[in-house]
Amino acid sequence: MTAPGRGRQPASEWPRSLRILVVDDDPAMVGAITAIVGTEGHQVVTAYDGTSAVRRWREEQPDVILLDLAMPGADGYTVARLLREQGAVVPVLIVSGESSEGAKVRALDLGADDYLVKPFGKDELLARIRAVLRRTAAASGAGGAGVPGATSTIRIGSLVIDASRHATRVGDVRLDLTPTEYRLLEALALADGAVVGHERLLAAGWPMERDPDPLWLKPHLARLRRKLVDAGGPTIVSVRAFGWRIPV
């Protein structure tokens, strides 16, 4: 039992208490998730529809978002898209009863970082949250995201990657990248025009995953390519059956 007047301290797996935005139109599910993360010392803010979810993200600046797909009005797909269009780099974990491959691919394509199918166990939910946060922390660290010898500044034409500040720009246009997009871009840029294979990109994009799903690559790279091209930067080229490259 916790001593009276003293809140439970976060478990050792957590660097600090988190602010978690839970978006689901089912109050029972919101209550269940709140109970699970509450035992770890985290604070929950809630939204029961897509419009409220985007507003709560702006107001609360959560550390992670747990997002359902099936909601009235703006569904989870729409919320994921709006968050990324508005520059949100917060990790988004889809928590949905939809288990089809198509739903997973669509959600990842629109900006989600991971996907958890209902029903789920307490330990799996907490592990998924830790995983997306570790990816964010790894991408925010100084240097080349764990790449030995990585230079602090990488340039490809008008594209500039400042690894020491975890900042990217094309000319004077700042790129708002998710942590996963940043790691993928850095891996491609460090290759200096050479093809980067699927396995290497998976390891770069999801360094804390033992067995990252190859399906994650295509949507994240497609979204990254759109951001680069829209800003007037270089494109990412698919080399069939081998991988991807940025021409220099």
C-alpha positions in Angstrom: 0.0 0.0 0.0 1.1 3.5 -0.7 1.7 5.6 2.4 -1.1 8.2 3.0 -0.3 11.6 1.3 2.4 10.2 -0.9 1.7 9.4 -4.5 3.1 6.4 -6.2 6.5 7.1 -7.8 7.0 6.3 -11.5 8.4 2.8 -12.0 12.1 2.6 -12.9 11.3 2.1 -16.6 9.9 5.6 -16.7 12.3 8.6 -16.7 9.5 10.8 -15.4 5.7 11.1 -15.0 4.0 11.6 -18.4 1.1 13.6 -19.6 -0.9 11.1 -21.8 -3.7 12.2 -24.1 -6.3 9.3 -24.4 -8.7 9.7 -27.3 -11.6 7.2 -27.4 -15.4 7.6 -27.6 -15.9 4.7 -25.2 -15.7 5.9 -21.6 -15.1 2.4 -20.3 -12.0 2.1 -22.5 -10.8 5.6 -21.4 -11.3 4.5 -17.8 -9.4 1.2 -18.3 -6.4 3.0 -19.9 -6.4 5.7 -17.3 -6.3 3.0 -14.6 -3.4 1.2 -16.2 -1.2 4.3 -16.8 -2.2 5.8 -13.5 -0.6 2.9 -11.6 2.7 4.0 -13.2 2.3 7.6 -11.9 1.2 9.2 -15.2 -1.4 11.9 -15.7 -4.2 11.4 -18.3 -6.0 14.0 -20.3 -9.0 12.8 -22.3 -10.9 13.5 -25.5 -14.0 11.6 -26.7 -14.0 12.8 -30.4 -11.6 13.9 -33.0 -12.2 17.6 -32.9 -11.6 17.7 -29.2 -8.5 15.6 -29.6 -6.8 18.1 -31.8 -7.8 20.9 -29.4 -6.5 19.0 -26.4 -3.2 18.4 -28.1 -2.7 22.1 -28.6 -3.8 23.0 -25.0 -2.1 20.2 -23.1 1.1 19.4 -25.2 1.0 15.7 -24.1 4.1 13.5 -24.2 2.2 10.7 -26.1 -1.2 10.3 -27.7 -3.2 7.0 -27.5 -5.7 7.3 -30.3 -8.7 5.2 -31.3 -9.8 5.0 -34.9 -13.5 4.5 -34.8 -15.1 7.7 -33.5 -18.0 9.8 -34.5 -17.2 12.8 -36.7 -13.5 13.2 -37.3 -12.1 9.6 -36.9 -8.7 8.6 -35.8 -7.3 8.6 -39.3 -8.4 12.2 -39.7 -6.9 13.1 -36.3 -3.5 11.5 -37.2 -3.4 13.4 -40.5 -4.4 16.8 -38.9 -1.8 16.4 -36.1 1.0 15.8 -38.6 -0.2 18.5 -41.0 -0.1 21.0 -38.1 3.5 20.0 -37.2 2.9 17.7 -34.2 5.9 15.6 -33.4 4.4 13.9 -30.4 4.4 10.1 -30.6 1.0 8.7 -31.7 0.0 5.1 -30.7 -3.1 3.8 -32.3 -5.2 1.7 -29.9 -8.0 0.2 -32.0 -10.2 -2.9 -32.3 -9.5 -2.9 -36.1 -6.9 -5.6 -36.8 -6.8 -5.6 -40.6 -3.5 -4.9 -42.4 -5.2 -2.2 -44.4 -6.1 -0.3 -41.3 -2.6 -0.5 -39.9 -1.0 0.6 -43.1 -3.4 3.5 -43.5 -2.8 4.7 -40.0 0.9 4.5 -40.3 0.8 6.3 -43.6 -1.1 9.2 -42.0 1.4 9.7 -39.3 0.9 7.1 -36.5 4.1 5.7 -34.9 2.8 2.4 -33.7 -0.4 0.3 -33.6 -1.9 -1.7 -30.8 -5.0 -4.0 -31.3 -7.7 -4.2 -28.7 -8.1 -6.2 -26.5 -4.6 -5.8 -25.0 -2.9 -6.6 -21.8 -1.6 -4.1 -19.3 2.1 -5.0 -19.8 1.8 -4.7 -23.6 0.2 -1.3 -23.5 2.9 0.0 -21.2 5.6 -1.6 -23.3 4.3 0.1 -26.4 4.2 3.5 -24.7 7.8 3.0 -23.5 8.9 1.9 -27.0 7.5 5.0 -28.8 9.0 7.3 -26.1 12.4 5.6 -26.4 12.4 6.2 -30.2 11.7 9.9 -29.5 14.5 10.1 -26.9 16.9 8.4 -29.3 16.1 10.8 -32.1 16.5 13.8 -29.7 20.0 12.8 -28.6 23.1 14.6 -29.8 25.0 13.3 -32.7 24.1 10.9 -35.4 21.4 8.8 -33.7 23.9 6.2 -32.7 25.8 6.1 -36.0 29.6 6.0 -35.2 31.5 8.9 -36.7 28.4 10.8 -37.8 29.2 14.4 -38.5 27.2 17.1 -36.7 26.1 18.8 -39.9 25.0 17.0 -43.1 24.3 18.8 -46.4 22.7 17.6 -49.5 22.1 20.5 -51.8 19.7 22.8 -50.0 19.0 20.2 -47.3 20.8 20.8 -44.0 20.7 18.3 -41.1 22.1 19.7 -37.8 22.5 16.5 -35.8 23.7 18.3 -32.7 20.5 20.2 -32.5 18.2 17.6 -34.1 17.1 20.2 -36.6 16.5 20.0 -40.3 15.8 22.6 -43.0 15.7 23.1 -46.7 17.2 26.5 -47.4 15.4 28.7 -44.9 12.4 26.4 -44.5 12.4 24.4 -41.3 11.2 20.8 -41.6 8.9 19.5 -38.9 9.8 15.8 -38.7 8.7 13.1 -36.3 11.5 11.3 -34.5 11.2 8.3 -36.8 11.2 10.5 -39.9 14.3 12.3 -38.7 16.2 9.0 -38.1 15.2 7.7 -41.5 16.3 11.0 -43.2 19.6 11.0 -41.3 20.4 7.4 -42.4 19.7 8.2 -46.0 21.7 11.4 -45.9 24.7 9.7 -44.3 24.8 7.2 -47.2 25.9 10.0 -49.5 23.8 8.9 -52.4 24.2 5.2 -52.0 21.2 2.9 -51.6 20.2 2.2 -48.0 18.7 -1.3 -47.7 15.4 -2.1 -46.0 17.0 -3.7 -42.9 19.3 -0.8 -42.3 16.5 1.7 -42.5 14.3 -0.4 -40.2 17.1 -0.5 -37.7 17.6 3.3 -38.0 13.9 4.2 -37.8 13.0 1.9 -35.0 16.3 1.3 -33.0 14.5 -0.1 -29.9 12.4 -2.7 -31.7 13.7 -6.2 -31.9 11.7 -7.1 -35.0 10.3 -3.9 -36.7 7.6 -4.6 -39.3 8.8 -3.9 -42.9 5.3 -2.5 -43.5 6.2 0.6 -41.4 8.9 1.8 -43.9 6.9 2.7 -47.0 4.3 5.1 -45.3 7.0 6.8 -43.2 9.3 7.3 -46.2 6.4 8.5 -48.4 5.4 11.1 -45.8 9.1 12.2 -45.4 9.5 12.5 -49.2 6.4 14.7 -49.4 7.8 17.0 -46.7 11.2 17.3 -48.5 9.6 17.9 -51.9 7.1 20.4 -50.6 9.9 22.4 -49.1 11.9 22.3 -52.3 14.5 19.8 -51.2 15.8 16.6 -52.6 13.6 13.6 -53.2 13.8 10.0 -51.9 14.1 7.4 -54.6 12.9 3.8 -54.3 15.3 1.3 -55.7 13.1 -1.8 -56.3 14.0 -4.8 -54.2 17.0 -3.1 -52.7 16.0 0.0 -50.7 16.0 3.8 -51.0 18.4 6.6 -51.7 18.7 10.4 -51.9 20.5 11.3 -55.1 23.4 13.8 -54.6 
